[in-house]
Amino acid sequence: MQRKYLIFEILIIGILALTPLLWFSSDQIVLGHDSGFRLNPMEHLSNLAYSWDESNGFGTDWSLFKGFLVTQFPEAFFTSITGSLGFGQRLTFIFWFFLMGISMFTFIYGFFPERKYFFMRLVASVLYMYNFFLLQAWFIVERAKFSVYAAFPLGLLALVKTLNGSWSVLHGVIFFSLTSFFLNGGGNPTLYGFILIGYGLTSFVYCGKYLINRDWKKFSRAILVILLFLVSFISIQAYWVFPQIELARSSYASTLEGSGGIDGIIGWENMISEHASILNVLRQQGIPDWYGNKAHLYSNTYISNPLYILFSFIPLLIIIYGQMVYPLSAAAKKTRSIVGLLLILWLVSIIFTTGSHRPFGTFYITLIKYIPGFAMFRSAFYKFGSLYWFTSSMLVAYYLYAIIQKLVKAPLIKYCIYGFSVVFILFYHKPFFSGDFFIWNRPFSTKLAVPEYVKDVSDHIDQSSETTRILLFPPLDGHIRADSYQWGFFSLDMLLRLTTDRKTIIANTNGSPQIVTQLYILLMDKDFELFGTLSQYLGITHILWREDILFTNKFTTAESFKSIIDELSQSGMVTLEYERGPWKLFRLTRSGSPSLFTAKPRAVLSETNDIGPLIAKSLIPADAIAVKNLDADIYKITSIIPQSTRVIKAFCTVCQQDDLSSLIMPYAMLLPDSPLYSVIKNREQKSYDATEGNPFVRVEMTLSLANKRLAEVNQLLNRPLESSTEQIVHENIVKYQQLINEAFSETQKLSNESKYRALKRIQNNLQLNFSYLSQVKSPFGIAGDELRQVSLFLQKNYMGIERQYMEESEDFSTVSYFLYVPSSDTYAIHLVPDDTNPQSMIIDDIPVTTNDPQVQLNEGTHRLILNYAQSKNVIEIYETDQADDEAREINIPFGESREYALNSLDPSTDYIVSFEYRITNGRPVLALGNIEESDERTIFNLNTDQTWSKFSERIPPVVFAKGNKFAFLHSGFEKDGSRFLIRSFKFVPVHTPDIYLIQKTNDGSLSLPDVSFTKETPTLYQVTVQNADNPVLLKFNTTFHKGWNAVYDTGEVINEHMMVDTYANGWLLNRSGSYSLTITYAPQKAFSIGVLTTTSTWIVLVAGMILLVIKRRRV
């Protein structure tokens, strides 16, 4: 009878799992955003077996996604057996919906198996399936999250049952291992935060319990269980754990830095947790997307409707009242243990789910700062919310059942309440039944009907050669780097990558090399000849024109780019190969696209990544490959390949404007005479020592330490006077000056751009110090002379940098560059673009002809100046009889603005806006573009500290794409508006061409060796080089990654691996004649070892399962 009852309960869960069938019409699927769905999931699954993704640009590592081999298997399987992507997706959604419900059901049944608890099992399962935390994941069908969400109840069941002795160790390990393998969270470690807390705390509770009771046998058994569970978890999932470990070892620091460092992580966490208050979490709300989002389709009902606000308190009230009428102490011993554990997990989950929100925010931020690796859990609400919703669902079901049993005696009324409770849960979560939650910002949605022309063009591309490389045009939405369309698709991944596995090239994506951006610039400038040359160099074979794009601003369409593609198609550079609807596939007519592997006998040594224009203009020899100066020095390339030549890019000092917003003076927690100050000194010394050998980072470090010494001086002088104060202040000032001087010394180890940036960083820091020093008071004249000397020291060094490197003419008609020449020689000077027509060019005070300029330069730093005709201001804000350097007061009444029309802007020219200002009231801002529309204007904030400040910004013409206005706006709520003084105003065009110096060489062209290759897998190539007269550089035309290795046929490893042509892999082959190489991708080895480990673990588990079956049969 009980078995029939279980079937009935499971049937109800199964019927509810059919909910996804309500979401779609016949032709709709889920695609885009972060969903990760592909039109061919089986092909994608097979590609995941390799650690290198060829389809993404020039290739990229995707060791991160190995766990998806299991997680994405259901959709591949269902699509394969049904022959329909739409039907396959629907079955996939039903599968995950049912799995999450049945996992909770299984957990409860493990502790409450009796028939009388059917209501508890059903309510907990329904709450676990239907909640708003899960609904925001259904928006992109987060299979990885669903996987760990379903895994947690099953894993906790195994852990508790094994720890309390209900299951044998073998039984528990097998159950836990199988759960971990099949429900692995896509191999995404960031999703395991709540599992670590949940399982870790459970283990701690049971170990603590046995330890307190001095039950050493159970305690030692519990330790064994925990270790075996941990080992089995790693070994059964080694196929993705090993690649993840390798990835973390090699790139965790760079990934953290790319996220803005710890401060950036904390800033993101603060944003995510802004509404995750304890009250909101207890009400099962606080979802970040709900707040401040007018486009959200259902959140307003639950946030502002009084009735639904009242409903939101019901789960909390049930738990509180249930504990009152049925306290834990009154529960049966068996029940008390599991409910007590759930209450502990519930309370802890609240702390972690609220993240950085008060009152536990300081604790969470401390974990991010000081626990290695914890920064991966930067979105606390999403990473730990699963634990809260699990415990909450379980406790609500348990206490609701207890309340009903306590207060209601009539069976009929009980069953009515049971039925009403389930219906009410479904009613409260009614957005689950509409399917509108897929729409996130009309017309953009993840529920789409993919146009037939997209499928047709993708099928045509799939039939092309594997060497096909497709450039997408129009470019991405530059604001958020998204691929978006009029029919609703939006994603940070490219649509074409989701529909085909051919190589897709586009700028502004993560990992996209700068040379691709330069290619787009040539295309946008309609310089088709140079575009064709550079495209051929990069191996691009096709251009896909998509006339149905729609930027996220919802007004930029392909029409803005149509003249470019029309003129390109008429230029003879492309021919139309295939067309369906608004999509056109063009083939580039340039023949002889380079092989995936090429070998060349000459090197071009360069420090800059901006060599695309030189390649396009054929200024780099055709038989040369570009190499960074640093690599050339490390591998002694000039001695091995003496035919090398150098390219130097001069650095423009006006192209990068001042940015002081990120510079702040620190606050000294401990002063030098504190007993604990030695701790600070030791930590500073370790950080300082870690910058050895990296001059730019050492500059940053010395400036940081100098700022701390100056801050300590300020705080020493602001505390009650002590006998040692003057001596400590003197020592700190000496140390401060030593650190500043050391920063200058470190810049001499740098060259060109890095040297300029370091000097600019020092100059900005000196400006900050000078302003800070003006606030430092000298009580009783203590250290007064020394402070004045520091002030003079600051001014002297600041002006020294200004005179030597940064000084420009007031109207920007004189543009200054500087460059470092590593070896004396004759250099040809090239301006890109070459049509800016400077009136004169001067190097080190010596005029140089602007017609085919060449110059003999000695080793060292040189200054180059371009002089242009003086330009008048585009607008004038002064009265006619007012001088530029005379301050004018501007008043902006509340609700008004000061606007100036820009009627004569050149759409191909950048402009400099520069002025000095002092705000006396309010908060004015500068607005450019179409100032009436918030999404069509650019806003610049101004410094409101009532001191004279300088604004200087380079403005590209795209800022004025939707409106030609310059305005000062009042941005605050002060009723008396804004008022400020302004002087030295400039709004002038600026010409800053890129300047390249190419070392002259008299060598003729050299013969190229023959290179052939065989691709065995995406991570394994066999390469043959024949007829090499000299040592050569081998280029592998894929994105540079240090994981690529090359080995000669003799077994000798080629250690001279470097980035070439600013993006690709290259090796120095110091051999002549004919020989073979094997090119492999090392991270694939970690996956292979992992697969072997996982397979071995499966063999052990199967043997264990056989042993369990034999034992049970004997019993």
Secondary structure in CASP SS format (residue, H / E / C, confidence):
PFRMAT SS
TARGET T0000
AUTHOR 0000-0000-0000
METHOD secondary structure of the structure
MODEL  1
M C 1.00
Q H 1.00
R H 1.00
K H 1.00
Y H 1.00
L H 1.00
I H 1.00
F H 1.00
E H 1.00
I H 1.00
L H 1.00
I H 1.00
I H 1.00
G H 1.00
I H 1.00
L H 1.00
A C 1.00
L C 1.00
T H 1.00
P H 1.00
L H 1.00
L H 1.00
W C 1.00
F C 1.00
S C 1.00
S C 1.00
D C 1.00
Q C 1.00
I E 1.00
V E 1.00
L C 1.00
G C 1.00
H C 1.00
D C 1.00
S C 1.00
G C 1.00
F C 1.00
R C 1.00
L C 1.00
N C 1.00
P H 1.00
M H 1.00
E H 1.00
H H 1.00
L H 1.00
S H 1.00
N H 1.00
L C 1.00
A C 1.00
Y C 1.00
S C 1.00
W E 1.00
D E 1.00
E C 1.00
S C 1.00
N E 1.00
G C 1.00
F C 1.00
G C 1.00
T E 1.00
D E 1.00
W C 1.00
S H 1.00
L H 1.00
F H 1.00
K C 1.00
G C 1.00
F H 1.00
L H 1.00
V H 1.00
T H 1.00
Q C 1.00
F H 1.00
P H 1.00
E H 1.00
A H 1.00
F H 1.00
F H 1.00
T H 1.00
S H 1.00
I H 1.00
T H 1.00
G C 1.00
S C 1.00
L H 1.00
G H 1.00
F H 1.00
G H 1.00
Q H 1.00
R H 1.00
L H 1.00
T H 1.00
F H 1.00
I H 1.00
F H 1.00
W H 1.00
F H 1.00
F H 1.00
L H 1.00
M H 1.00
G H 1.00
I H 1.00
S H 1.00
M H 1.00
F H 1.00
T H 1.00
F H 1.00
I H 1.00
Y H 1.00
G H 1.00
F H 1.00
F C 1.00
P C 1.00
E C 1.00
R H 1.00
K H 1.00
Y H 1.00
F H 1.00
F H 1.00
M H 1.00
R H 1.00
L H 1.00
V H 1.00
A H 1.00
S H 1.00
V H 1.00
L H 1.00
Y H 1.00
M H 1.00
Y C 1.00
N C 1.00
F H 1.00
F H 1.00
L H 1.00
L H 1.00
Q H 1.00
A H 1.00
W H 1.00
F C 1.00
I C 1.00
V C 1.00
E C 1.00
R H 1.00
A H 1.00
K H 1.00
F H 1.00
S H 1.00
V H 1.00
Y H 1.00
A H 1.00
A H 1.00
F H 1.00
P H 1.00
L H 1.00
G H 1.00
L H 1.00
L H 1.00
A H 1.00
L H 1.00
V H 1.00
K H 1.00
T H 1.00
L H 1.00
N C 1.00
G C 1.00
S C 1.00
W C 1.00
S C 1.00
V H 1.00
L H 1.00
H H 1.00
G H 1.00
V H 1.00
I H 1.00
F H 1.00
F H 1.00
S H 1.00
L H 1.00
T H 1.00
S H 1.00
F H 1.00
F H 1.00
L C 1.00
N C 1.00
G H 1.00
G H 1.00
G H 1.00
N C 1.00
P H 1.00
T H 1.00
L H 1.00
Y H 1.00
G H 1.00
F H 1.00
I H 1.00
L H 1.00
I H 1.00
G H 1.00
Y H 1.00
G H 1.00
L H 1.00
T H 1.00
S H 1.00
F H 1.00
V H 1.00
Y H 1.00
C H 1.00
G H 1.00
K H 1.00
Y H 1.00
L H 1.00
I H 1.00
N C 1.00
R C 1.00
D C 1.00
W H 1.00
K H 1.00
K H 1.00
F H 1.00
S H 1.00
R H 1.00
A H 1.00
I H 1.00
L H 1.00
V H 1.00
I H 1.00
L H 1.00
L H 1.00
F H 1.00
L H 1.00
V H 1.00
S H 1.00
F H 1.00
I H 1.00
S H 1.00
I H 1.00
Q C 1.00
A H 1.00
Y H 1.00
W H 1.00
V H 1.00
F H 1.00
P H 1.00
Q H 1.00
I H 1.00
E H 1.00
L H 1.00
A H 1.00
R H 1.00
S H 1.00
S H 1.00
Y H 1.00
A H 1.00
S H 1.00
T H 1.00
L H 1.00
E H 1.00
G H 1.00
S C 1.00
G C 1.00
G H 1.00
I H 1.00
D H 1.00
G H 1.00
I H 1.00
I H 1.00
G H 1.00
W H 1.00
E H 1.00
N H 1.00
M H 1.00
I H 1.00
S C 1.00
E C 1.00
H C 1.00
A C 1.00
S C 1.00
I H 1.00
L H 1.00
N H 1.00
V H 1.00
L H 1.00
R C 1.00
Q C 1.00
Q C 1.00
G C 1.00
I C 1.00
P H 1.00
D H 1.00
W H 1.00
Y C 1.00
G C 1.00
N C 1.00
K C 1.00
A C 1.00
H C 1.00
L C 1.00
Y C 1.00
S H 1.00
N H 1.00
T H 1.00
Y H 1.00
I H 1.00
S H 1.00
N C 1.00
P H 1.00
L H 1.00
Y H 1.00
I H 1.00
L H 1.00
F H 1.00
S H 1.00
F C 1.00
I H 1.00
P H 1.00
L H 1.00
L H 1.00
I H 1.00
I H 1.00
I H 1.00
Y H 1.00
G H 1.00
Q H 1.00
M H 1.00
V H 1.00
Y C 1.00
P C 1.00
L H 1.00
S H 1.00
A H 1.00
A C 1.00
A C 1.00
K H 1.00
K H 1.00
T H 1.00
R H 1.00
S H 1.00
I H 1.00
V H 1.00
G H 1.00
L H 1.00
L H 1.00
L H 1.00
I H 1.00
L H 1.00
W H 1.00
L H 1.00
V H 1.00
S H 1.00
I H 1.00
I H 1.00
F H 1.00
T H 1.00
T C 1.00
G C 1.00
S C 1.00
H C 1.00
R C 1.00
P C 1.00
F C 1.00
G H 1.00
T H 1.00
F H 1.00
Y H 1.00
I H 1.00
T H 1.00
L H 1.00
I H 1.00
K H 1.00
Y H 1.00
I C 1.00
P C 1.00
G C 1.00
F H 1.00
A H 1.00
M H 1.00
F H 1.00
R C 1.00
S C 1.00
A H 1.00
F H 1.00
Y H 1.00
K H 1.00
F H 1.00
G H 1.00
S H 1.00
L H 1.00
Y H 1.00
W H 1.00
F H 1.00
T H 1.00
S H 1.00
S H 1.00
M H 1.00
L H 1.00
V H 1.00
A H 1.00
Y H 1.00
Y H 1.00
L H 1.00
Y H 1.00
A H 1.00
I H 1.00
I H 1.00
Q H 1.00
K H 1.00
L H 1.00
V C 1.00
K C 1.00
A C 1.00
P H 1.00
L H 1.00
I H 1.00
K H 1.00
Y H 1.00
C H 1.00
I H 1.00
Y H 1.00
G H 1.00
F H 1.00
S H 1.00
V H 1.00
V H 1.00
F H 1.00
I H 1.00
L H 1.00
F H 1.00
Y H 1.00
H C 1.00
K H 1.00
P H 1.00
F H 1.00
F H 1.00
S C 1.00
G C 1.00
D H 1.00
F H 1.00
F H 1.00
I E 1.00
W E 1.00
N E 1.00
R C 1.00
P C 1.00
F E 1.00
S E 1.00
T C 1.00
K E 1.00
L E 1.00
A C 1.00
V C 1.00
P C 1.00
E H 1.00
Y H 1.00
V H 1.00
K H 1.00
D H 1.00
V H 1.00
S H 1.00
D H 1.00
H H 1.00
I H 1.00
D H 1.00
Q C 1.00
S C 1.00
S C 1.00
E C 1.00
T C 1.00
T C 1.00
R E 1.00
I E 1.00
L E 1.00
L E 1.00
F E 1.00
P C 1.00
P C 1.00
L C 1.00
D E 1.00
G C 1.00
H C 1.00
I C 1.00
R C 1.00
A E 1.00
D E 1.00
S E 1.00
Y E 1.00
Q C 1.00
W C 1.00
G C 1.00
F C 1.00
F E 1.00
S E 1.00
L C 1.00
D C 1.00
M C 1.00
L H 1.00
L H 1.00
R H 1.00
L H 1.00
T H 1.00
T C 1.00
D C 1.00
R C 1.00
K E 1.00
T E 1.00
I E 1.00
I C 1.00
A C 1.00
N C 1.00
T C 1.00
N C 1.00
G C 1.00
S C 1.00
P C 1.00
Q H 1.00
I H 1.00
V H 1.00
T H 1.00
Q H 1.00
L H 1.00
Y H 1.00
I H 1.00
L H 1.00
L H 1.00
M H 1.00
D C 1.00
K C 1.00
D C 1.00
F H 1.00
E H 1.00
L H 1.00
F H 1.00
G H 1.00
T H 1.00
L H 1.00
S H 1.00
Q H 1.00
Y H 1.00
L H 1.00
G C 1.00
I C 1.00
T C 1.00
H E 1.00
I E 1.00
L E 1.00
W E 1.00
R E 1.00
E C 1.00
D C 1.00
I E 1.00
L E 1.00
F C 1.00
T C 1.00
N C 1.00
K C 1.00
F C 1.00
T C 1.00
T E 1.00
A H 1.00
E H 1.00
S H 1.00
F H 1.00
K H 1.00
S H 1.00
I H 1.00
I H 1.00
D H 1.00
E H 1.00
L H 1.00
S H 1.00
Q H 1.00
S C 1.00
G C 1.00
M C 1.00
V E 1.00
T E 1.00
L E 1.00
E E 1.00
Y E 1.00
E E 1.00
R E 1.00
G C 1.00
P C 1.00
W E 1.00
K E 1.00
L E 1.00
F E 1.00
R E 1.00
L E 1.00
T C 1.00
R C 1.00
S C 1.00
G C 1.00
S C 1.00
P C 1.00
S C 1.00
L C 1.00
F E 1.00
T E 1.00
A E 1.00
K E 1.00
P C 1.00
R E 1.00
A E 1.00
V E 1.00
L E 1.00
S E 1.00
E C 1.00
T C 1.00
N C 1.00
D C 1.00
I C 1.00
G H 1.00
P H 1.00
L H 1.00
I H 1.00
A H 1.00
K C 1.00
S C 1.00
L C 1.00
I C 1.00
P C 1.00
A C 1.00
D C 1.00
A E 1.00
I E 1.00
A E 1.00
V E 1.00
K E 1.00
N H 1.00
L H 1.00
D H 1.00
A H 1.00
D H 1.00
I H 1.00
Y C 1.00
K C 1.00
I H 1.00
T H 1.00
S H 1.00
I H 1.00
I C 1.00
P C 1.00
Q C 1.00
S C 1.00
T E 1.00
R E 1.00
V E 1.00
I E 1.00
K E 1.00
A C 1.00
F E 1.00
C E 1.00
T C 1.00
V C 1.00
C C 1.00
Q C 1.00
Q C 1.00
D C 1.00
D C 1.00
L C 1.00
S C 1.00
S C 1.00
L C 1.00
I C 1.00
M C 1.00
P C 1.00
Y C 1.00
A C 1.00
M C 1.00
L C 1.00
L C 1.00
P C 1.00
D C 1.00
S C 1.00
P C 1.00
L C 1.00
Y H 1.00
S H 1.00
V H 1.00
I H 1.00
K H 1.00
N H 1.00
R H 1.00
E H 1.00
Q H 1.00
K H 1.00
S H 1.00
Y H 1.00
D H 1.00
A C 1.00
T C 1.00
E C 1.00
G C 1.00
N C 1.00
P H 1.00
F H 1.00
V H 1.00
R H 1.00
V H 1.00
E H 1.00
M H 1.00
T H 1.00
L H 1.00
S H 1.00
L H 1.00
A H 1.00
N H 1.00
K H 1.00
R H 1.00
L H 1.00
A H 1.00
E H 1.00
V H 1.00
N H 1.00
Q H 1.00
L H 1.00
L H 1.00
N H 1.00
R C 1.00
P C 1.00
L C 1.00
E C 1.00
S C 1.00
S C 1.00
T H 1.00
E H 1.00
Q H 1.00
I H 1.00
V H 1.00
H H 1.00
E H 1.00
N H 1.00
I H 1.00
V H 1.00
K H 1.00
Y H 1.00
Q H 1.00
Q H 1.00
L H 1.00
I H 1.00
N H 1.00
E H 1.00
A H 1.00
F H 1.00
S H 1.00
E H 1.00
T H 1.00
Q C 1.00
K C 1.00
L C 1.00
S C 1.00
N H 1.00
E H 1.00
S H 1.00
K H 1.00
Y H 1.00
R H 1.00
A H 1.00
L H 1.00
K H 1.00
R H 1.00
I H 1.00
Q H 1.00
N H 1.00
N H 1.00
L H 1.00
Q H 1.00
L H 1.00
N H 1.00
F H 1.00
S H 1.00
Y H 1.00
L H 1.00
S C 1.00
Q C 1.00
V C 1.00
K C 1.00
S C 1.00
P H 1.00
F H 1.00
G H 1.00
I C 1.00
A C 1.00
G H 1.00
D H 1.00
E H 1.00
L H 1.00
R H 1.00
Q H 1.00
V H 1.00
S H 1.00
L H 1.00
F H 1.00
L H 1.00
Q H 1.00
K H 1.00
N H 1.00
Y H 1.00
M H 1.00
G H 1.00
I H 1.00
E H 1.00
R H 1.00
Q H 1.00
Y H 1.00
M H 1.00
E C 1.00
E C 1.00
S C 1.00
E C 1.00
D C 1.00
F C 1.00
S C 1.00
T E 1.00
V E 1.00
S E 1.00
Y E 1.00
F E 1.00
L E 1.00
Y E 1.00
V E 1.00
P C 1.00
S C 1.00
S C 1.00
D E 1.00
T E 1.00
Y E 1.00
A E 1.00
I E 1.00
H E 1.00
L E 1.00
V E 1.00
P C 1.00
D C 1.00
D C 1.00
T C 1.00
N C 1.00
P C 1.00
Q C 1.00
S E 1.00
M E 1.00
I E 1.00
I E 1.00
D C 1.00
D C 1.00
I E 1.00
P E 1.00
V E 1.00
T C 1.00
T C 1.00
N C 1.00
D C 1.00
P C 1.00
Q E 1.00
V E 1.00
Q E 1.00
L E 1.00
N C 1.00
E C 1.00
G E 1.00
T E 1.00
H E 1.00
R E 1.00
L E 1.00
I E 1.00
L E 1.00
N E 1.00
Y C 1.00
A C 1.00
Q C 1.00
S C 1.00
K C 1.00
N C 1.00
V C 1.00
I C 1.00
E C 1.00
I C 1.00
Y C 1.00
E C 1.00
T C 1.00
D C 1.00
Q C 1.00
A C 1.00
D C 1.00
D C 1.00
E C 1.00
A C 1.00
R E 1.00
E E 1.00
I E 1.00
N E 1.00
I E 1.00
P C 1.00
F C 1.00
G C 1.00
E C 1.00
S E 1.00
R E 1.00
E E 1.00
Y E 1.00
A E 1.00
L C 1.00
N C 1.00
S C 1.00
L C 1.00
D C 1.00
P C 1.00
S C 1.00
T C 1.00
D E 1.00
Y E 1.00
I E 1.00
V E 1.00
S E 1.00
F E 1.00
E E 1.00
Y E 1.00
R E 1.00
I E 1.00
T E 1.00
N E 1.00
G C 1.00
R C 1.00
P E 1.00
V E 1.00
L E 1.00
A E 1.00
L E 1.00
G E 1.00
N C 1.00
I C 1.00
E C 1.00
E C 1.00
S H 1.00
D H 1.00
E H 1.00
R E 1.00
T E 1.00
I E 1.00
F E 1.00
N E 1.00
L C 1.00
N C 1.00
T C 1.00
D C 1.00
Q C 1.00
T C 1.00
W C 1.00
S E 1.00
K E 1.00
F E 1.00
S E 1.00
E E 1.00
R E 1.00
I E 1.00
P C 1.00
P H 1.00
V H 1.00
V H 1.00
F H 1.00
A C 1.00
K C 1.00
G C 1.00
N C 1.00
K E 1.00
F E 1.00
A E 1.00
F E 1.00
L E 1.00
H E 1.00
S C 1.00
G C 1.00
F C 1.00
E C 1.00
K C 1.00
D C 1.00
G C 1.00
S E 1.00
R E 1.00
F E 1.00
L E 1.00
I E 1.00
R E 1.00
S E 1.00
F E 1.00
K E 1.00
F E 1.00
V E 1.00
P E 1.00
V E 1.00
H C 1.00
T C 1.00
P C 1.00
D E 1.00
I E 1.00
Y E 1.00
L E 1.00
I E 1.00
Q E 1.00
K C 1.00
T C 1.00
N C 1.00
D C 1.00
G C 1.00
S C 1.00
L C 1.00
S C 1.00
L C 1.00
P C 1.00
D E 1.00
V E 1.00
S E 1.00
F E 1.00
T E 1.00
K E 1.00
E E 1.00
T E 1.00
P C 1.00
T C 1.00
L E 1.00
Y E 1.00
Q E 1.00
V E 1.00
T E 1.00
V E 1.00
Q E 1.00
N E 1.00
A E 1.00
D C 1.00
N C 1.00
P C 1.00
V E 1.00
L E 1.00
L E 1.00
K E 1.00
F E 1.00
N E 1.00
T E 1.00
T E 1.00
F C 1.00
H C 1.00
K C 1.00
G C 1.00
W E 1.00
N E 1.00
A E 1.00
V E 1.00
Y E 1.00
D C 1.00
T C 1.00
G C 1.00
E C 1.00
V E 1.00
I C 1.00
N C 1.00
E C 1.00
H E 1.00
M E 1.00
M E 1.00
V E 1.00
D C 1.00
T C 1.00
Y C 1.00
A E 1.00
N E 1.00
G E 1.00
W E 1.00
L E 1.00
L E 1.00
N C 1.00
R C 1.00
S C 1.00
G E 1.00
S E 1.00
Y E 1.00
S E 1.00
L E 1.00
T E 1.00
I E 1.00
T E 1.00
Y E 1.00
A C 1.00
P H 1.00
Q H 1.00
K H 1.00
A H 1.00
F H 1.00
S H 1.00
I H 1.00
G H 1.00
V H 1.00
L H 1.00
T H 1.00
T H 1.00
T H 1.00
S H 1.00
T H 1.00
W H 1.00
I H 1.00
V H 1.00
L H 1.00
V H 1.00
A H 1.00
G H 1.00
M H 1.00
I H 1.00
L H 1.00
L H 1.00
V H 1.00
I H 1.00
K H 1.00
R H 1.00
R H 1.00
R H 1.00
V C 1.00
END
